[in-house]
């Protein structure tokens, strides 16, 4: 049986695709974005998620779109929640028109 990989947190993408390759610290990115250092540190260490505010700031600083960051967060949230409530979801049936 194959083991599923854990969902990818947006902080992992930030860290592995931007901070490390650019030799950029979370503190330096926070300064560029005009936010507290702890916000970027907590995001990069996968302790917190992406908000619309953070997505807009990251997009501007890193040359991406805010949707990239928000989509990463949404996908992560859906996967985590699906794992948490999977048994409950399997018991739900589609609602059809009343007879």
Phi, psi and omega in degrees: 000135180273145180264133179284143175286149175294149178300148182275119177285143179302332177295328177294318178297314178303311183294308188281330184260344183233301185299307183296307181299328180270001185050047185246131177277158176300324179295318179293320178295319178300317179298316179297328182272349180074035179233164177298143179306321183297331179298312181288323178298316180292325177292311182296332178267009174064031178266342181218166182255182180271130172258169177300320179300312180294320180300317179297318181291317178297318180301315181294316184287328187252000177072033177246194172251155177296331180297327177304311183289319180291323177293320176300316180293316180298314180299316179299312181299317181295315181296315180297314182293321178301319177295320183290322186244019184307317180295320179294320180297322183294341180271352182273132177251157181293138178276132179243175180300144176289142182284000000 
